[in-house]
Amino acid sequence: MELLLIGIGTGNPDHLTREAEAALRSADLVLIPDKGEDKAELAALRDAICDAVAPAVPRGRFVVPARGSDAGYLAGVEDWHDALAAAWAAAIPPGTGRVALLVWGDPSLYDSTLRIAARLRPVPRVRVVPGITALQALTAAHGIPLNDLGRPVVITTGRQLRDHGWPPGADRVAVMLDGDCAFRLLDPAGVSIWWGACVGMARQLLDYGPLAEAGPRIIAARAEARARHGWVMDIYLLARHPDSGP
């Protein structure tokens, strides 16, 4: 079996590359994750992409298992990935030649689809089709460069920012997978933020400014979007000015 991991950007069908479209049309089956009624829109967006690009390709559904909270974080994620691999295997009919999964953003950046694929037995041939990341969509939406001139950028998660604070040696920090607005734990002095939710989609939300001023607005906007839609995907970039201290 060959597994096609196709990056689809951040929900906008225009984010699909021509390579992604060709790969999707070449599949024998597209697997669509079912995350429950509250997040049914995520499956619907994938269905809409298939309808537009590859309507003749059959689709299958798999139920995304809940992630347990009893084990530690990493152990819990490992168990969850095992359960996801089992769900994929159960949803793929024997003898299927080429199976496609539509991966939000890109399969290589803070996404575990490749790790889950490695758990399948027998291990399939894997082809990755890169996609537009939320980080690219964020900087494009704000019209800013990711890095300052000749300076480093750290890409991290909300959990890491919460537990360890500002990464040493970084002028700019891009934060993904942050469900708790970990930026609220930072000293806001001298820090700017560029934030986006559902970037690239019709209901895109953006805000930016000094963290002390923009932070409360972002927290409120994120909570309202989650309450309205049942889910929200957001990302932000933080910049600390040279004279703001260590």
FENFEN-V665685 format. One record per residue. N is the residue number from 1. RES is the residue in three letters. BURIAL is 1 if it has 24 or more other ideal C-beta (glycine too) atoms within 12 Angstrom, else 0. Layout:
N_RES_BURIAL, N_RES_BURIAL
This chain:
1_MET_1, 2_GLU_1, 3_LEU_1, 4_LEU_1, 5_LEU_1, 6_ILE_1, 7_GLY_1, 8_ILE_1, 9_GLY_1, 10_THR_1, 11_GLY_1, 12_ASN_1, 13_PRO_1, 14_ASP_0, 15_HIS_1, 16_LEU_1, 17_THR_0, 18_ARG_0, 19_GLU_0, 20_ALA_1, 21_GLU_1, 22_ALA_0, 23_ALA_1, 24_LEU_1, 25_ARG_1, 26_SER_1, 27_ALA_1, 28_ASP_1, 29_LEU_1, 30_VAL_1, 31_LEU_1, 32_ILE_1, 33_PRO_1, 34_ASP_1, 35_LYS_1, 36_GLY_0, 37_GLU_0, 38_ASP_0, 39_LYS_0, 40_ALA_0, 41_GLU_1, 42_LEU_1, 43_ALA_1, 44_ALA_0, 45_LEU_1, 46_ARG_1, 47_ASP_1, 48_ALA_1, 49_ILE_1, 50_CYS_1, 51_ASP_0, 52_ALA_0, 53_VAL_1, 54_ALA_1, 55_PRO_0, 56_ALA_0, 57_VAL_1, 58_PRO_0, 59_ARG_1, 60_GLY_1, 61_ARG_0, 62_PHE_1, 63_VAL_0, 64_VAL_1, 65_PRO_0, 66_ALA_0, 67_ARG_0, 68_GLY_0, 69_SER_0, 70_ASP_0, 71_ALA_0, 72_GLY_0, 73_TYR_0, 74_LEU_0, 75_ALA_0, 76_GLY_0, 77_VAL_0, 78_GLU_0, 79_ASP_0, 80_TRP_1, 81_HIS_1, 82_ASP_1, 83_ALA_0, 84_LEU_1, 85_ALA_1, 86_ALA_0, 87_ALA_1, 88_TRP_1, 89_ALA_1, 90_ALA_0, 91_ALA_1, 92_ILE_1, 93_PRO_0, 94_PRO_0, 95_GLY_0, 96_THR_1, 97_GLY_0, 98_ARG_1, 99_VAL_1, 100_ALA_1, 101_LEU_1, 102_LEU_1, 103_VAL_1, 104_TRP_1, 105_GLY_1, 106_ASP_1, 107_PRO_1, 108_SER_0, 109_LEU_1, 110_TYR_1, 111_ASP_1, 112_SER_1, 113_THR_1, 114_LEU_1, 115_ARG_0, 116_ILE_1, 117_ALA_1, 118_ALA_0, 119_ARG_1, 120_LEU_1, 121_ARG_0, 122_PRO_0, 123_VAL_0, 124_PRO_1, 125_ARG_0, 126_VAL_1, 127_ARG_1, 128_VAL_1, 129_VAL_1, 130_PRO_1, 131_GLY_1, 132_ILE_1, 133_THR_1, 134_ALA_1, 135_LEU_1, 136_GLN_1, 137_ALA_1, 138_LEU_1, 139_THR_1, 140_ALA_1, 141_ALA_1, 142_HIS_1, 143_GLY_0, 144_ILE_1, 145_PRO_0, 146_LEU_1, 147_ASN_0, 148_ASP_0, 149_LEU_0, 150_GLY_0, 151_ARG_0, 152_PRO_0, 153_VAL_1, 154_VAL_1, 155_ILE_1, 156_THR_1, 157_THR_1, 158_GLY_1, 159_ARG_0, 160_GLN_1, 161_LEU_1, 162_ARG_0, 163_ASP_0, 164_HIS_0, 165_GLY_0, 166_TRP_1, 167_PRO_1, 168_PRO_0, 169_GLY_0, 170_ALA_1, 171_ASP_1, 172_ARG_1, 173_VAL_1, 174_ALA_1, 175_VAL_1, 176_MET_1, 177_LEU_1, 178_ASP_1, 179_GLY_0, 180_ASP_0, 181_CYS_1, 182_ALA_1, 183_PHE_1, 184_ARG_1, 185_LEU_1, 186_LEU_1, 187_ASP_0, 188_PRO_1, 189_ALA_0, 190_GLY_0, 191_VAL_1, 192_SER_1, 193_ILE_1, 194_TRP_1, 195_TRP_1, 196_GLY_1, 197_ALA_1, 198_CYS_1, 199_VAL_1, 200_GLY_1, 201_MET_1, 202_ALA_0, 203_ARG_1, 204_GLN_1, 205_LEU_1, 206_LEU_1, 207_ASP_1, 208_TYR_1, 209_GLY_0, 210_PRO_1, 211_LEU_1, 212_ALA_0, 213_GLU_0, 214_ALA_1, 215_GLY_1, 216_PRO_0, 217_ARG_0, 218_ILE_1, 219_ILE_1, 220_ALA_0, 221_ALA_1, 222_ARG_1, 223_ALA_0, 224_GLU_0, 225_ALA_1, 226_ARG_0, 227_ALA_0, 228_ARG_0, 229_HIS_1, 230_GLY_0, 231_TRP_1, 232_VAL_1, 233_MET_1, 234_ASP_1, 235_ILE_1, 236_TYR_1, 237_LEU_1, 238_LEU_1, 239_ALA_1, 240_ARG_1, 241_HIS_0, 242_PRO_0, 243_ASP_0, 244_SER_0, 245_GLY_0, 246_PRO_0
